[in-house]
Amino acid sequence: WTWTRSRPRRWCSPPARARPPPPSPPPPSPSRRSSSARRAVHARRRSRDPS
């Protein structure tokens, strides 16, 4: 089974193992949710307390 032998070499390569995975940037979904929630709160406050 030469294929299986070559497979682990590719998957478990020393340089790849030594290098930690790059930190993935935070998804824009939480920021969008917070912004939308803040907007909703502001709209509710405005509608409740008309200045």
N, CA, C and O atoms as a Maestro MAE file, in Angstrom:
{
 s_m_m2io_version
 :::
 2.0.0
}

f_m_ct {
 s_m_title
 :::
 protein
 m_atom[204] {
  # First column is atom index #
  i_m_mmod_type
  r_m_x_coord
  r_m_y_coord
  r_m_z_coord
  i_m_residue_number
  s_m_chain_name
  s_m_pdb_residue_name
  s_m_pdb_atom_name
  i_m_atomic_number
  :::
  1 25 0.853 -1.205 0.000 1 A "TRP " " N  " 7
  2 3 0.000 0.000 0.000 1 A "TRP " " CA " 6
  3 2 0.890 1.257 0.000 1 A "TRP " " C  " 6
  4 15 1.069 1.903 1.032 1 A "TRP " " O  " 8
  5 25 1.428 1.580 -1.148 2 A "THR " " N  " 7
  6 3 2.294 2.759 -1.233 2 A "THR " " CA " 6
  7 2 1.459 4.033 -1.093 2 A "THR " " C  " 6
  8 15 1.941 5.043 -0.580 2 A "THR " " O  " 8
  9 25 0.201 3.980 -1.554 3 A "TRP " " N  " 7
  10 3 -0.647 5.184 -1.489 3 A "TRP " " CA " 6
  11 2 -0.855 5.614 -0.037 3 A "TRP " " C  " 6
  12 15 -0.734 6.793 0.295 3 A "TRP " " O  " 8
  13 25 -1.173 4.628 0.833 4 A "THR " " N  " 7
  14 3 -1.381 4.954 2.251 4 A "THR " " CA " 6
  15 2 -0.073 5.452 2.870 4 A "THR " " C  " 6
  16 15 -0.091 6.313 3.750 4 A "THR " " O  " 8
  17 25 1.045 4.920 2.418 5 A "ARG " " N  " 7
  18 3 2.326 5.375 2.981 5 A "ARG " " CA " 6
  19 2 2.605 6.821 2.584 5 A "ARG " " C  " 6
  20 15 3.053 7.621 3.404 5 A "ARG " " O  " 8
  21 25 2.339 7.146 1.337 6 A "SER " " N  " 7
  22 3 2.591 8.515 0.889 6 A "SER " " CA " 6
  23 2 1.552 9.476 1.458 6 A "SER " " C  " 6
  24 15 1.817 10.668 1.612 6 A "SER " " O  " 8
  25 25 0.372 8.953 1.767 7 A "ARG " " N  " 7
  26 3 -0.692 9.818 2.287 7 A "ARG " " CA " 6
  27 2 -0.324 10.430 3.640 7 A "ARG " " C  " 6
  28 15 -0.378 11.651 3.787 7 A "ARG " " O  " 8
  29 25 0.053 9.604 4.643 8 A "PRO " " N  " 7
  30 3 0.411 10.191 5.947 8 A "PRO " " CA " 6
  31 2 1.568 11.173 5.839 8 A "PRO " " C  " 6
  32 15 1.630 12.145 6.592 8 A "PRO " " O  " 8
  33 25 2.491 10.925 4.901 9 A "ARG " " N  " 7
  34 3 3.614 11.857 4.743 9 A "ARG " " CA " 6
  35 2 3.100 13.238 4.326 9 A "ARG " " C  " 6
  36 15 3.568 14.263 4.823 9 A "ARG " " O  " 8
  37 25 2.148 13.247 3.422 10 A "ARG " " N  " 7
  38 3 1.615 14.540 2.973 10 A "ARG " " CA " 6
  39 2 0.785 15.201 4.069 10 A "ARG " " C  " 6
  40 15 0.889 16.404 4.311 10 A "ARG " " O  " 8
  41 25 -0.050 14.379 4.730 11 A "TRP " " N  " 7
  42 3 -0.942 14.949 5.754 11 A "TRP " " CA " 6
  43 2 -0.148 15.401 6.974 11 A "TRP " " C  " 6
  44 15 -0.312 16.525 7.448 11 A "TRP " " O  " 8
  45 25 0.724 14.507 7.487 12 A "CYS " " N  " 7
  46 3 1.474 14.837 8.698 12 A "CYS " " CA " 6
  47 2 2.890 15.253 8.330 12 A "CYS " " C  " 6
  48 15 3.847 14.540 8.632 12 A "CYS " " O  " 8
  49 25 3.024 16.385 7.690 13 A "SER " " N  " 7
  50 3 4.364 16.859 7.329 13 A "SER " " CA " 6
  51 2 4.951 17.627 8.510 13 A "SER " " C  " 6
  52 15 4.234 18.401 9.144 13 A "SER " " O  " 8
  53 25 6.240 17.435 8.826 14 A "PRO " " N  " 7
  54 3 6.848 18.107 9.989 14 A "PRO " " CA " 6
  55 2 6.683 19.631 9.953 14 A "PRO " " C  " 6
  56 15 6.289 20.202 10.970 14 A "PRO " " O  " 8
  57 25 6.964 20.324 8.836 15 A "PRO " " N  " 7
  58 3 6.818 21.782 8.823 15 A "PRO " " CA " 6
  59 2 5.374 22.213 9.080 15 A "PRO " " C  " 6
  60 15 5.129 23.180 9.801 15 A "PRO " " O  " 8
  61 25 4.432 21.500 8.492 16 A "ALA " " N  " 7
  62 3 3.027 21.866 8.684 16 A "ALA " " CA " 6
  63 2 2.622 21.654 10.140 16 A "ALA " " C  " 6
  64 15 1.863 22.441 10.705 16 A "ALA " " O  " 8
  65 25 3.141 20.575 10.744 17 A "ARG " " N  " 7
  66 3 2.795 20.299 12.145 17 A "ARG " " CA " 6
  67 2 3.402 21.354 13.055 17 A "ARG " " C  " 6
  68 15 2.737 21.856 13.961 17 A "ARG " " O  " 8
  69 25 4.657 21.690 12.816 18 A "ALA " " N  " 7
  70 3 5.338 22.666 13.667 18 A "ALA " " CA " 6
  71 2 4.653 24.028 13.563 18 A "ALA " " C  " 6
  72 15 4.535 24.748 14.554 18 A "ALA " " O  " 8
  73 25 4.201 24.377 12.352 19 A "ARG " " N  " 7
  74 3 3.556 25.692 12.182 19 A "ARG " " CA " 6
  75 2 2.113 25.646 12.694 19 A "ARG " " C  " 6
  76 15 1.330 24.808 12.246 19 A "ARG " " O  " 8
  77 25 1.753 26.527 13.620 20 A "PRO " " N  " 7
  78 3 0.382 26.554 14.128 20 A "PRO " " CA " 6
  79 2 -0.561 27.118 13.063 20 A "PRO " " C  " 6
  80 15 -0.129 27.930 12.244 20 A "PRO " " O  " 8
  81 25 -1.824 26.718 13.047 21 A "PRO " " N  " 7
  82 3 -2.768 27.201 12.043 21 A "PRO " " CA " 6
  83 2 -2.956 28.713 12.165 21 A "PRO " " C  " 6
  84 15 -3.047 29.223 13.282 21 A "PRO " " O  " 8
  85 25 -3.014 29.432 11.065 22 A "PRO " " N  " 7
  86 3 -3.171 30.891 11.116 22 A "PRO " " CA " 6
  87 2 -4.486 31.257 11.781 22 A "PRO " " C  " 6
  88 15 -5.508 30.644 11.475 22 A "PRO " " O  " 8
  89 25 -4.499 32.243 12.689 23 A "PRO " " N  " 7
  90 3 -5.730 32.638 13.380 23 A "PRO " " CA " 6
  91 2 -6.747 33.193 12.385 23 A "PRO " " C  " 6
  92 15 -6.500 34.211 11.738 23 A "PRO " " O  " 8
  93 25 -7.878 32.525 12.267 24 A "SER " " N  " 7
  94 3 -8.893 32.968 11.306 24 A "SER " " CA " 6
  95 2 -9.543 34.261 11.802 24 A "SER " " C  " 6
  96 15 -9.868 34.369 12.985 24 A "SER " " O  " 8
  97 25 -9.735 35.231 10.926 25 A "PRO " " N  " 7
  98 3 -10.345 36.504 11.332 25 A "PRO " " CA " 6
  99 2 -11.762 36.286 11.831 25 A "PRO " " C  " 6
  100 15 -12.457 35.408 11.319 25 A "PRO " " O  " 8
  101 25 -12.216 37.059 12.819 26 A "PRO " " N  " 7
  102 3 -13.563 36.883 13.359 26 A "PRO " " CA " 6
  103 2 -14.610 37.145 12.291 26 A "PRO " " C  " 6
  104 15 -14.476 38.107 11.534 26 A "PRO " " O  " 8
  105 25 -15.643 36.326 12.203 27 A "PRO " " N  " 7
  106 3 -16.675 36.504 11.185 27 A "PRO " " CA " 6
  107 2 -17.416 37.822 11.381 27 A "PRO " " C  " 6
  108 15 -17.617 38.244 12.520 27 A "PRO " " O  " 8
  109 25 -17.827 38.483 10.297 28 A "PRO " " N  " 7
  110 3 -18.522 39.772 10.405 28 A "PRO " " CA " 6
  111 2 -19.959 39.624 10.897 28 A "PRO " " C  " 6
  112 15 -20.657 40.623 11.073 28 A "PRO " " O  " 8
  113 25 -20.411 38.383 11.123 29 A "SER " " N  " 7
  114 3 -21.793 38.178 11.566 29 A "SER " " CA " 6
  115 2 -22.029 38.775 12.965 29 A "SER " " C  " 6
  116 15 -23.028 39.469 13.153 29 A "SER " " O  " 8
  117 25 -21.147 38.532 13.956 30 A "PRO " " N  " 7
  118 3 -21.388 39.102 15.294 30 A "PRO " " CA " 6
  119 2 -21.420 40.624 15.265 30 A "PRO " " C  " 6
  120 15 -22.268 41.237 15.912 30 A "PRO " " O  " 8
  121 25 -20.507 41.238 14.523 31 A "SER " " N  " 7
  122 3 -20.475 42.698 14.468 31 A "SER " " CA " 6
  123 2 -21.760 43.226 13.837 31 A "SER " " C  " 6
  124 15 -22.335 44.212 14.296 31 A "SER " " O  " 8
  125 25 -22.202 42.545 12.767 32 A "ARG " " N  " 7
  126 3 -23.437 42.980 12.114 32 A "ARG " " CA " 6
  127 2 -24.622 42.825 13.055 32 A "ARG " " C  " 6
  128 15 -25.505 43.681 13.108 32 A "ARG " " O  " 8
  129 25 -24.629 41.718 13.799 33 A "ARG " " N  " 7
  130 3 -25.739 41.497 14.733 33 A "ARG " " CA " 6
  131 2 -25.766 42.585 15.801 33 A "ARG " " C  " 6
  132 15 -26.825 43.126 16.118 33 A "ARG " " O  " 8
  133 25 -24.601 42.902 16.352 34 A "SER " " N  " 7
  134 3 -24.545 43.907 17.407 34 A "SER " " CA " 6
  135 2 -25.007 45.262 16.860 34 A "SER " " C  " 6
  136 15 -25.752 45.982 17.524 34 A "SER " " O  " 8
  137 25 -24.559 45.606 15.643 35 A "SER " " N  " 7
  138 3 -24.941 46.884 15.057 35 A "SER " " CA " 6
  139 2 -26.451 46.940 14.829 35 A "SER " " C  " 6
  140 15 -27.093 47.951 15.112 35 A "SER " " O  " 8
  141 25 -27.012 45.835 14.312 36 A "SER " " N  " 7
  142 3 -28.454 45.801 14.057 36 A "SER " " CA " 6
  143 2 -29.212 45.890 15.375 36 A "SER " " C  " 6
  144 15 -30.227 46.582 15.467 36 A "SER " " O  " 8
  145 25 -28.717 45.185 16.400 37 A "ALA " " N  " 7
  146 3 -29.383 45.217 17.706 37 A "ALA " " CA " 6
  147 2 -29.340 46.637 18.272 37 A "ALA " " C  " 6
  148 15 -30.334 47.126 18.809 37 A "ALA " " O  " 8
  149 25 -28.194 47.292 18.151 38 A "ARG " " N  " 7
  150 3 -28.075 48.668 18.657 38 A "ARG " " CA " 6
  151 2 -29.045 49.586 17.921 38 A "ARG " " C  " 6
  152 15 -29.689 50.441 18.528 38 A "ARG " " O  " 8
  153 25 -29.139 49.400 16.603 39 A "ARG " " N  " 7
  154 3 -30.059 50.240 15.834 39 A "ARG " " CA " 6
  155 2 -31.495 50.019 16.284 39 A "ARG " " C  " 6
  156 15 -32.265 50.968 16.427 39 A "ARG " " O  " 8
  157 25 -31.851 48.745 16.509 40 A "ALA " " N  " 7
  158 3 -33.216 48.433 16.946 40 A "ALA " " CA " 6
  159 2 -33.492 49.088 18.301 40 A "ALA " " C  " 6
  160 15 -34.563 49.653 18.523 40 A "ALA " " O  " 8
  161 25 -32.498 49.002 19.210 41 A "VAL " " N  " 7
  162 3 -32.679 49.600 20.537 41 A "VAL " " CA " 6
  163 2 -32.868 51.106 20.401 41 A "VAL " " C  " 6
  164 15 -33.737 51.683 21.055 41 A "VAL " " O  " 8
  165 25 -32.065 51.743 19.563 42 A "HIS " " N  " 7
  166 3 -32.184 53.189 19.376 42 A "HIS " " CA " 6
  167 2 -33.552 53.542 18.824 42 A "HIS " " C  " 6
  168 15 -34.183 54.495 19.281 42 A "HIS " " O  " 8
  169 25 -34.013 52.780 17.842 43 A "ALA " " N  " 7
  170 3 -35.321 53.031 17.246 43 A "ALA " " CA " 6
  171 2 -36.412 52.871 18.310 43 A "ALA " " C  " 6
  172 15 -37.342 53.675 18.374 43 A "ALA " " O  " 8
  173 25 -36.297 51.849 19.128 44 A "ARG " " N  " 7
  174 3 -37.298 51.618 20.175 44 A "ARG " " CA " 6
  175 2 -37.282 52.760 21.182 44 A "ARG " " C  " 6
  176 15 -38.337 53.242 21.597 44 A "ARG " " O  " 8
  177 25 -36.093 53.191 21.574 45 A "ARG " " N  " 7
  178 3 -35.991 54.291 22.540 45 A "ARG " " CA " 6
  179 2 -36.612 55.560 21.956 45 A "ARG " " C  " 6
  180 15 -37.327 56.288 22.645 45 A "ARG " " O  " 8
  181 25 -36.330 55.811 20.686 46 A "ARG " " N  " 7
  182 3 -36.873 57.017 20.053 46 A "ARG " " CA " 6
  183 2 -38.400 56.957 20.008 46 A "ARG " " C  " 6
  184 15 -39.087 57.935 20.303 46 A "ARG " " O  " 8
  185 25 -38.919 55.764 19.624 47 A "SER " " N  " 7
  186 3 -40.375 55.639 19.507 47 A "SER " " CA " 6
  187 2 -41.024 55.723 20.892 47 A "SER " " C  " 6
  188 15 -42.110 56.285 21.041 47 A "SER " " O  " 8
  189 25 -40.350 55.157 21.912 48 A "ARG " " N  " 7
  190 3 -40.927 55.169 23.259 48 A "ARG " " CA " 6
  191 2 -40.856 56.568 23.861 48 A "ARG " " C  " 6
  192 15 -41.854 57.099 24.349 48 A "ARG " " O  " 8
  193 25 -39.643 57.166 23.818 49 A "ASP " " N  " 7
  194 3 -39.478 58.496 24.415 49 A "ASP " " CA " 6
  195 2 -39.269 59.533 23.313 49 A "ASP " " C  " 6
  196 15 -38.129 59.789 22.924 49 A "ASP " " O  " 8
  197 25 -40.336 60.129 22.808 50 A "PRO " " N  " 7
  198 3 -40.193 61.152 21.747 50 A "PRO " " CA " 6
  199 2 -39.588 62.431 22.314 50 A "PRO " " C  " 6
  200 15 -40.194 63.081 23.167 50 A "PRO " " O  " 8
  201 25 -38.368 62.803 21.834 51 A "SER " " N  " 7
  202 3 -37.713 63.992 22.370 51 A "SER " " CA " 6
  203 2 -38.124 65.206 21.549 51 A "SER " " C  " 6
  204 15 -37.684 66.320 21.832 51 A "SER " " O  " 8
  :::
 }
 m_bond[203] {
  # First column is bond index #
  i_m_from
  i_m_to
  i_m_order
  :::
  1 1 2 1
  2 2 3 1
  3 3 4 2
  4 3 5 1
  5 5 6 1
  6 6 7 1
  7 7 8 2
  8 7 9 1
  9 9 10 1
  10 10 11 1
  11 11 12 2
  12 11 13 1
  13 13 14 1
  14 14 15 1
  15 15 16 2
  16 15 17 1
  17 17 18 1
  18 18 19 1
  19 19 20 2
  20 19 21 1
  21 21 22 1
  22 22 23 1
  23 23 24 2
  24 23 25 1
  25 25 26 1
  26 26 27 1
  27 27 28 2
  28 27 29 1
  29 29 30 1
  30 30 31 1
  31 31 32 2
  32 31 33 1
  33 33 34 1
  34 34 35 1
  35 35 36 2
  36 35 37 1
  37 37 38 1
  38 38 39 1
  39 39 40 2
  40 39 41 1
  41 41 42 1
  42 42 43 1
  43 43 44 2
  44 43 45 1
  45 45 46 1
  46 46 47 1
  47 47 48 2
  48 47 49 1
  49 49 50 1
  50 50 51 1
  51 51 52 2
  52 51 53 1
  53 53 54 1
  54 54 55 1
  55 55 56 2
  56 55 57 1
  57 57 58 1
  58 58 59 1
  59 59 60 2
  60 59 61 1
  61 61 62 1
  62 62 63 1
  63 63 64 2
  64 63 65 1
  65 65 66 1
  66 66 67 1
  67 67 68 2
  68 67 69 1
  69 69 70 1
  70 70 71 1
  71 71 72 2
  72 71 73 1
  73 73 74 1
  74 74 75 1
  75 75 76 2
  76 75 77 1
  77 77 78 1
  78 78 79 1
  79 79 80 2
  80 79 81 1
  81 81 82 1
  82 82 83 1
  83 83 84 2
  84 83 85 1
  85 85 86 1
  86 86 87 1
  87 87 88 2
  88 87 89 1
  89 89 90 1
  90 90 91 1
  91 91 92 2
  92 91 93 1
  93 93 94 1
  94 94 95 1
  95 95 96 2
  96 95 97 1
  97 97 98 1
  98 98 99 1
  99 99 100 2
  100 99 101 1
  101 101 102 1
  102 102 103 1
  103 103 104 2
  104 103 105 1
  105 105 106 1
  106 106 107 1
  107 107 108 2
  108 107 109 1
  109 109 110 1
  110 110 111 1
  111 111 112 2
  112 111 113 1
  113 113 114 1
  114 114 115 1
  115 115 116 2
  116 115 117 1
  117 117 118 1
  118 118 119 1
  119 119 120 2
  120 119 121 1
  121 121 122 1
  122 122 123 1
  123 123 124 2
  124 123 125 1
  125 125 126 1
  126 126 127 1
  127 127 128 2
  128 127 129 1
  129 129 130 1
  130 130 131 1
  131 131 132 2
  132 131 133 1
  133 133 134 1
  134 134 135 1
  135 135 136 2
  136 135 137 1
  137 137 138 1
  138 138 139 1
  139 139 140 2
  140 139 141 1
  141 141 142 1
  142 142 143 1
  143 143 144 2
  144 143 145 1
  145 145 146 1
  146 146 147 1
  147 147 148 2
  148 147 149 1
  149 149 150 1
  150 150 151 1
  151 151 152 2
  152 151 153 1
  153 153 154 1
  154 154 155 1
  155 155 156 2
  156 155 157 1
  157 157 158 1
  158 158 159 1
  159 159 160 2
  160 159 161 1
  161 161 162 1
  162 162 163 1
  163 163 164 2
  164 163 165 1
  165 165 166 1
  166 166 167 1
  167 167 168 2
  168 167 169 1
  169 169 170 1
  170 170 171 1
  171 171 172 2
  172 171 173 1
  173 173 174 1
  174 174 175 1
  175 175 176 2
  176 175 177 1
  177 177 178 1
  178 178 179 1
  179 179 180 2
  180 179 181 1
  181 181 182 1
  182 182 183 1
  183 183 184 2
  184 183 185 1
  185 185 186 1
  186 186 187 1
  187 187 188 2
  188 187 189 1
  189 189 190 1
  190 190 191 1
  191 191 192 2
  192 191 193 1
  193 193 194 1
  194 194 195 1
  195 195 196 2
  196 195 197 1
  197 197 198 1
  198 198 199 1
  199 199 200 2
  200 199 201 1
  201 201 202 1
  202 202 203 1
  203 203 204 2
  :::
 }
}
